[in-house]
Amino acid sequence: MPDDHHPLMPRRNPEDIDLAAIKADLEFLIERFERHRREQALKPLYTMIGSAAIVIAWIELFWRHCF
């Protein structure tokens, strides 16, 4: 039975692995993830400021029209 086990991926020779390419890919993915996380962190702030501006504009229009 143990001889029937076949790994999903064949083993590679350690000499064939390009560590510099792997490192460059990881650095690119980390930088892209951090940039995406920073952009997502500011979205609630933009929504809050935009909503406040709409409410203030509505109050100003209502105030000038009714009084």
Secondary structure, DSSP 8 states (H G I E B T S, - for coil): -GGG---SS----GGG--HHHHHHHHHHHHHHHHHHHHHHHHHHHHHHHHHHHHHHHHHHHHHHHH-
